[in-house]
Amino acid sequence: MVLQTIWFLLWGLLWAVYFVLDGFDLGVGMLLPFLGKDDARRRAMYNATGPFWDGNEVWLLTAGGVTFAAFPKVYAVMFSSLYAPLMLILFALIIRGVSWEFRGHIDDPRWRRLWDACHFVGSALPALLLGVAFANIFRGLPLTAEGYQGTLVSLLNPYGLLGGALFVLLFLVHGAIWLAVKTTGDLRATAASTAAKLWVPALLTAVLFLAMTWFDTPLYRNYLANPGLFLVLLLTVAALLGVRPLLSKAAYWRAWAASAVTIAGATFFGVIGLYPNMFPSRLDPATSLTAFNASSSPMTLTIMLTVVAIFVPIVLAYQAWVYKTFSHQIDPDQLTANEVY
């Protein structure tokens, strides 16, 4: 029981790390048509995320791998019940990855516009669908003993769409702040201003999401049973409220850290509320998949925990080196036409 709980928390942590890290480059991709007023700005935006995006997506693979190895029943149901949105997310991420590599191969404005459009779609679609998927998990899926009873359309319910909108807005704010951190001059000022403007609808959407969560999900059950857990929610709200004044002070790194805490806290708010459920059923609670009835054997979980203890610090050290190596700011006016992207 202890092993299953540890892996449940690690599962939630890996999703939180992925949302924090890939969230900012998804946000930058969604901002590309709006802040990339000319090719120099667009190349600066690509360069602001180019060295990091593939490393960030490693955490998505890790979260998926942990689901497969530690909770195989959840993985099986996930790819049968959420197959359509997961495939759409996968194809969108592939197109986004290709756009980084192909955009600069032909010196033609139409070629670059094509890959810019692919980059935008490949950023916006995963952000929206990940939010929709997790909101539906929080809400409960239509699972019975015969399997999943819903469709892609049934996932697009008001609560699911609100979760998608919340993810999109949080990632937009996160990405705009990252641009303020990584760029200089007019693009930096525009990115900071955009983050401040987007913060308002993000806050309002978060408030509405928390209210609908009370009425449409059982997530608050664990919090009411253990009121100390509300500290997670309070920390998340405090971090979100702290983003705006930090932007006003031009403390962009601190604002980005506050945004990161907001996204991680929002993830853990849902994970803690779910426990011990992983895929709760709205139709028949007896068919819900939990950390206990869907996990691998204790021996498998023990071996995996040893592997994680050895290799995750190595991955973290490498990623920290990458972020330090490419920590310099980017000036759109000083980029040459053939520089990276």
Contacts in CASP RR format, 6 or more apart in sequence:
PFRMAT RR
TARGET T0000
AUTHOR 0000-0000-0000
METHOD contacts of the structure
MODEL  1
MVLQTIWFLLWGLLWAVYFVLDGFDLGVGMLLPFLGKDDARRRAMYNATG
PFWDGNEVWLLTAGGVTFAAFPKVYAVMFSSLYAPLMLILFALIIRGVSW
EFRGHIDDPRWRRLWDACHFVGSALPALLLGVAFANIFRGLPLTAEGYQG
TLVSLLNPYGLLGGALFVLLFLVHGAIWLAVKTTGDLRATAASTAAKLWV
PALLTAVLFLAMTWFDTPLYRNYLANPGLFLVLLLTVAALLGVRPLLSKA
AYWRAWAASAVTIAGATFFGVIGLYPNMFPSRLDPATSLTAFNASSSPMT
LTIMLTVVAIFVPIVLAYQAWVYKTFSHQIDPDQLTANEVY
1 292 0 8 1.000
3 295 0 8 1.000
3 298 0 8 1.000
3 301 0 8 1.000
3 302 0 8 1.000
3 305 0 8 1.000
4 276 0 8 1.000
4 291 0 8 1.000
4 292 0 8 1.000
4 295 0 8 1.000
4 301 0 8 1.000
5 275 0 8 1.000
5 276 0 8 1.000
5 291 0 8 1.000
6 301 0 8 1.000
6 305 0 8 1.000
7 66 0 8 1.000
7 70 0 8 1.000
7 71 0 8 1.000
7 291 0 8 1.000
7 295 0 8 1.000
7 301 0 8 1.000
7 304 0 8 1.000
7 305 0 8 1.000
8 271 0 8 1.000
8 275 0 8 1.000
8 276 0 8 1.000
8 278 0 8 1.000
8 291 0 8 1.000
9 271 0 8 1.000
10 66 0 8 1.000
10 70 0 8 1.000
10 308 0 8 1.000
11 63 0 8 1.000
11 66 0 8 1.000
11 67 0 8 1.000
11 70 0 8 1.000
11 71 0 8 1.000
11 271 0 8 1.000
11 278 0 8 1.000
12 63 0 8 1.000
12 267 0 8 1.000
12 268 0 8 1.000
12 271 0 8 1.000
14 59 0 8 1.000
14 62 0 8 1.000
14 63 0 8 1.000
14 64 0 8 1.000
14 66 0 8 1.000
15 63 0 8 1.000
15 267 0 8 1.000
15 271 0 8 1.000
16 263 0 8 1.000
16 264 0 8 1.000
16 265 0 8 1.000
16 267 0 8 1.000
16 268 0 8 1.000
16 271 0 8 1.000
17 59 0 8 1.000
17 264 0 8 1.000
18 56 0 8 1.000
18 57 0 8 1.000
18 59 0 8 1.000
18 60 0 8 1.000
18 62 0 8 1.000
18 63 0 8 1.000
19 130 0 8 1.000
19 167 0 8 1.000
19 263 0 8 1.000
19 264 0 8 1.000
19 267 0 8 1.000
20 174 0 8 1.000
20 260 0 8 1.000
20 263 0 8 1.000
20 264 0 8 1.000
21 52 0 8 1.000
21 55 0 8 1.000
21 56 0 8 1.000
21 59 0 8 1.000
22 53 0 8 1.000
22 56 0 8 1.000
22 57 0 8 1.000
22 59 0 8 1.000
22 60 0 8 1.000
23 56 0 8 1.000
23 127 0 8 1.000
23 171 0 8 1.000
23 174 0 8 1.000
23 175 0 8 1.000
23 263 0 8 1.000
24 49 0 8 1.000
24 171 0 8 1.000
24 174 0 8 1.000
24 175 0 8 1.000
24 177 0 8 1.000
24 178 0 8 1.000
24 256 0 8 1.000
25 49 0 8 1.000
25 50 0 8 1.000
25 52 0 8 1.000
25 53 0 8 1.000
25 56 0 8 1.000
25 123 0 8 1.000
25 175 0 8 1.000
25 178 0 8 1.000
26 123 0 8 1.000
26 124 0 8 1.000
26 126 0 8 1.000
26 127 0 8 1.000
26 171 0 8 1.000
26 175 0 8 1.000
27 123 0 8 1.000
27 127 0 8 1.000
27 171 0 8 1.000
27 172 0 8 1.000
27 174 0 8 1.000
27 175 0 8 1.000
27 176 0 8 1.000
27 178 0 8 1.000
28 45 0 8 1.000
28 48 0 8 1.000
28 49 0 8 1.000
28 123 0 8 1.000
28 175 0 8 1.000
28 176 0 8 1.000
28 178 0 8 1.000
28 179 0 8 1.000
29 45 0 8 1.000
29 49 0 8 1.000
29 96 0 8 1.000
29 119 0 8 1.000
29 120 0 8 1.000
29 122 0 8 1.000
29 123 0 8 1.000
29 124 0 8 1.000
30 120 0 8 1.000
30 123 0 8 1.000
30 124 0 8 1.000
30 127 0 8 1.000
30 168 0 8 1.000
30 171 0 8 1.000
30 172 0 8 1.000
31 45 0 8 1.000
31 172 0 8 1.000
31 175 0 8 1.000
31 176 0 8 1.000
31 179 0 8 1.000
31 191 0 8 1.000
31 194 0 8 1.000
32 42 0 8 1.000
32 45 0 8 1.000
32 116 0 8 1.000
32 119 0 8 1.000
32 120 0 8 1.000
32 123 0 8 1.000
33 116 0 8 1.000
33 120 0 8 1.000
34 194 0 8 1.000
35 41 0 8 1.000
35 45 0 8 1.000
35 176 0 8 1.000
35 179 0 8 1.000
35 187 0 8 1.000
35 190 0 8 1.000
35 191 0 8 1.000
35 194 0 8 1.000
36 42 0 8 1.000
36 45 0 8 1.000
36 187 0 8 1.000
39 109 0 8 1.000
39 112 0 8 1.000
40 332 0 8 1.000
40 333 0 8 1.000
40 335 0 8 1.000
41 187 0 8 1.000
41 332 0 8 1.000
42 112 0 8 1.000
42 116 0 8 1.000
43 332 0 8 1.000
43 335 0 8 1.000
43 339 0 8 1.000
43 340 0 8 1.000
43 341 0 8 1.000
44 183 0 8 1.000
44 187 0 8 1.000
44 330 0 8 1.000
44 331 0 8 1.000
44 332 0 8 1.000
44 335 0 8 1.000
45 179 0 8 1.000
45 183 0 8 1.000
45 187 0 8 1.000
46 100 0 8 1.000
46 103 0 8 1.000
46 119 0 8 1.000
46 340 0 8 1.000
46 341 0 8 1.000
47 330 0 8 1.000
47 335 0 8 1.000
47 339 0 8 1.000
47 340 0 8 1.000
47 341 0 8 1.000
48 178 0 8 1.000
48 179 0 8 1.000
48 182 0 8 1.000
48 183 0 8 1.000
48 330 0 8 1.000
49 178 0 8 1.000
50 100 0 8 1.000
50 340 0 8 1.000
50 341 0 8 1.000
51 322 0 8 1.000
51 325 0 8 1.000
51 326 0 8 1.000
52 322 0 8 1.000
52 323 0 8 1.000
52 326 0 8 1.000
53 96 0 8 1.000
53 97 0 8 1.000
53 100 0 8 1.000
54 97 0 8 1.000
55 319 0 8 1.000
55 322 0 8 1.000
57 93 0 8 1.000
58 315 0 8 1.000
60 93 0 8 1.000
64 75 0 8 1.000
65 75 0 8 1.000
66 304 0 8 1.000
67 74 0 8 1.000
67 75 0 8 1.000
67 78 0 8 1.000
68 75 0 8 1.000
69 296 0 8 1.000
69 300 0 8 1.000
69 304 0 8 1.000
70 295 0 8 1.000
70 296 0 8 1.000
70 300 0 8 1.000
70 301 0 8 1.000
70 304 0 8 1.000
71 278 0 8 1.000
71 289 0 8 1.000
71 291 0 8 1.000
71 294 0 8 1.000
71 295 0 8 1.000
71 296 0 8 1.000
72 294 0 8 1.000
72 296 0 8 1.000
73 289 0 8 1.000
73 293 0 8 1.000
73 294 0 8 1.000
74 278 0 8 1.000
74 279 0 8 1.000
74 289 0 8 1.000
74 294 0 8 1.000
77 143 0 8 1.000
77 147 0 8 1.000
77 148 0 8 1.000
77 279 0 8 1.000
77 289 0 8 1.000
78 86 0 8 1.000
78 279 0 8 1.000
79 86 0 8 1.000
80 147 0 8 1.000
80 148 0 8 1.000
81 141 0 8 1.000
81 143 0 8 1.000
81 147 0 8 1.000
81 148 0 8 1.000
81 150 0 8 1.000
81 279 0 8 1.000
82 133 0 8 1.000
82 155 0 8 1.000
84 152 0 8 1.000
85 129 0 8 1.000
85 132 0 8 1.000
85 133 0 8 1.000
85 152 0 8 1.000
85 155 0 8 1.000
86 133 0 8 1.000
88 125 0 8 1.000
88 129 0 8 1.000
89 125 0 8 1.000
89 126 0 8 1.000
89 129 0 8 1.000
89 130 0 8 1.000
92 121 0 8 1.000
92 122 0 8 1.000
92 123 0 8 1.000
92 125 0 8 1.000
92 126 0 8 1.000
92 129 0 8 1.000
93 122 0 8 1.000
93 126 0 8 1.000
95 118 0 8 1.000
95 119 0 8 1.000
95 121 0 8 1.000
95 122 0 8 1.000
96 118 0 8 1.000
96 119 0 8 1.000
96 122 0 8 1.000
96 123 0 8 1.000
96 126 0 8 1.000
98 115 0 8 1.000
98 118 0 8 1.000
99 115 0 8 1.000
99 116 0 8 1.000
99 118 0 8 1.000
99 119 0 8 1.000
99 122 0 8 1.000
100 119 0 8 1.000
100 341 0 8 1.000
102 115 0 8 1.000
103 111 0 8 1.000
103 112 0 8 1.000
103 115 0 8 1.000
103 116 0 8 1.000
103 119 0 8 1.000
103 341 0 8 1.000
104 111 0 8 1.000
104 112 0 8 1.000
104 115 0 8 1.000
104 341 0 8 1.000
105 111 0 8 1.000
107 337 0 8 1.000
124 168 0 8 1.000
127 164 0 8 1.000
127 167 0 8 1.000
127 168 0 8 1.000
127 171 0 8 1.000
128 164 0 8 1.000
128 165 0 8 1.000
128 167 0 8 1.000
128 168 0 8 1.000
129 164 0 8 1.000
130 164 0 8 1.000
130 167 0 8 1.000
131 160 0 8 1.000
131 163 0 8 1.000
131 164 0 8 1.000
131 166 0 8 1.000
131 167 0 8 1.000
132 155 0 8 1.000
132 156 0 8 1.000
132 160 0 8 1.000
132 161 0 8 1.000
132 163 0 8 1.000
132 164 0 8 1.000
133 155 0 8 1.000
134 163 0 8 1.000
134 167 0 8 1.000
134 270 0 8 1.000
135 159 0 8 1.000
135 160 0 8 1.000
135 161 0 8 1.000
135 162 0 8 1.000
135 163 0 8 1.000
135 164 0 8 1.000
135 166 0 8 1.000
136 155 0 8 1.000
136 157 0 8 1.000
136 159 0 8 1.000
136 160 0 8 1.000
137 274 0 8 1.000
137 278 0 8 1.000
137 279 0 8 1.000
137 280 0 8 1.000
138 159 0 8 1.000
138 213 0 8 1.000
138 217 0 8 1.000
138 219 0 8 1.000
138 270 0 8 1.000
138 273 0 8 1.000
138 274 0 8 1.000
139 157 0 8 1.000
139 159 0 8 1.000
139 160 0 8 1.000
139 216 0 8 1.000
139 217 0 8 1.000
139 282 0 8 1.000
140 217 0 8 1.000
140 279 0 8 1.000
140 280 0 8 1.000
140 281 0 8 1.000
140 282 0 8 1.000
141 148 0 8 1.000
141 150 0 8 1.000
141 279 0 8 1.000
141 280 0 8 1.000
141 281 0 8 1.000
141 282 0 8 1.000
142 148 0 8 1.000
142 149 0 8 1.000
142 150 0 8 1.000
142 154 0 8 1.000
142 281 0 8 1.000
142 282 0 8 1.000
142 283 0 8 1.000
143 149 0 8 1.000
143 279 0 8 1.000
143 281 0 8 1.000
143 282 0 8 1.000
143 283 0 8 1.000
143 284 0 8 1.000
143 287 0 8 1.000
143 288 0 8 1.000
143 289 0 8 1.000
144 281 0 8 1.000
144 283 0 8 1.000
144 284 0 8 1.000
144 287 0 8 1.000
145 284 0 8 1.000
145 287 0 8 1.000
147 287 0 8 1.000
149 283 0 8 1.000
158 212 0 8 1.000
159 212 0 8 1.000
159 213 0 8 1.000
159 216 0 8 1.000
159 217 0 8 1.000
162 205 0 8 1.000
162 208 0 8 1.000
162 209 0 8 1.000
162 212 0 8 1.000
163 209 0 8 1.000
165 205 0 8 1.000
166 202 0 8 1.000
166 205 0 8 1.000
166 206 0 8 1.000
166 209 0 8 1.000
166 266 0 8 1.000
169 198 0 8 1.000
169 201 0 8 1.000
169 202 0 8 1.000
169 205 0 8 1.000
170 202 0 8 1.000
170 206 0 8 1.000
170 259 0 8 1.000
170 262 0 8 1.000
170 263 0 8 1.000
170 266 0 8 1.000
171 263 0 8 1.000
172 198 0 8 1.000
172 202 0 8 1.000
173 195 0 8 1.000
173 198 0 8 1.000
173 199 0 8 1.000
173 202 0 8 1.000
173 243 0 8 1.000
173 259 0 8 1.000
174 256 0 8 1.000
174 259 0 8 1.000
174 260 0 8 1.000
174 263 0 8 1.000
175 195 0 8 1.000
176 191 0 8 1.000
176 192 0 8 1.000
176 194 0 8 1.000
176 195 0 8 1.000
176 198 0 8 1.000
177 191 0 8 1.000
177 192 0 8 1.000
177 195 0 8 1.000
177 243 0 8 1.000
177 247 0 8 1.000
177 252 0 8 1.000
177 255 0 8 1.000
177 256 0 8 1.000
177 259 0 8 1.000
178 256 0 8 1.000
179 187 0 8 1.000
179 188 0 8 1.000
179 191 0 8 1.000
180 188 0 8 1.000
180 191 0 8 1.000
180 192 0 8 1.000
180 195 0 8 1.000
180 247 0 8 1.000
180 252 0 8 1.000
180 255 0 8 1.000
181 252 0 8 1.000
181 253 0 8 1.000
181 256 0 8 1.000
181 329 0 8 1.000
182 329 0 8 1.000
182 330 0 8 1.000
183 191 0 8 1.000
183 329 0 8 1.000
183 330 0 8 1.000
183 331 0 8 1.000
183 332 0 8 1.000
184 329 0 8 1.000
184 330 0 8 1.000
184 331 0 8 1.000
184 332 0 8 1.000
185 331 0 8 1.000
185 332 0 8 1.000
186 332 0 8 1.000
187 332 0 8 1.000
188 329 0 8 1.000
192 247 0 8 1.000
192 250 0 8 1.000
192 252 0 8 1.000
195 243 0 8 1.000
195 247 0 8 1.000
195 255 0 8 1.000
196 244 0 8 1.000
196 247 0 8 1.000
196 248 0 8 1.000
199 243 0 8 1.000
199 244 0 8 1.000
199 247 0 8 1.000
202 240 0 8 1.000
203 240 0 8 1.000
203 241 0 8 1.000
206 237 0 8 1.000
206 240 0 8 1.000
206 266 0 8 1.000
210 233 0 8 1.000
213 219 0 8 1.000
213 220 0 8 1.000
214 220 0 8 1.000
218 273 0 8 1.000
218 280 0 8 1.000
219 269 0 8 1.000
219 270 0 8 1.000
219 273 0 8 1.000
219 274 0 8 1.000
220 273 0 8 1.000
221 273 0 8 1.000
222 229 0 8 1.000
222 272 0 8 1.000
222 273 0 8 1.000
222 275 0 8 1.000
223 229 0 8 1.000
223 230 0 8 1.000
223 233 0 8 1.000
223 272 0 8 1.000
223 273 0 8 1.000
229 272 0 8 1.000
229 273 0 8 1.000
232 265 0 8 1.000
232 268 0 8 1.000
232 269 0 8 1.000
232 272 0 8 1.000
233 269 0 8 1.000
235 261 0 8 1.000
235 265 0 8 1.000
236 261 0 8 1.000
236 262 0 8 1.000
236 265 0 8 1.000
236 266 0 8 1.000
236 268 0 8 1.000
236 269 0 8 1.000
239 258 0 8 1.000
239 259 0 8 1.000
239 261 0 8 1.000
239 262 0 8 1.000
239 265 0 8 1.000
240 258 0 8 1.000
240 259 0 8 1.000
240 262 0 8 1.000
242 255 0 8 1.000
242 258 0 8 1.000
243 255 0 8 1.000
243 258 0 8 1.000
243 259 0 8 1.000
243 262 0 8 1.000
246 252 0 8 1.000
246 254 0 8 1.000
246 255 0 8 1.000
246 258 0 8 1.000
247 255 0 8 1.000
274 280 0 8 1.000
275 291 0 8 1.000
276 290 0 8 1.000
276 291 0 8 1.000
276 292 0 8 1.000
277 288 0 8 1.000
277 289 0 8 1.000
277 290 0 8 1.000
277 291 0 8 1.000
278 289 0 8 1.000
278 290 0 8 1.000
278 291 0 8 1.000
278 294 0 8 1.000
279 288 0 8 1.000
279 289 0 8 1.000
279 294 0 8 1.000
280 288 0 8 1.000
280 289 0 8 1.000
281 287 0 8 1.000
281 288 0 8 1.000
295 301 0 8 1.000
296 304 0 8 1.000
END
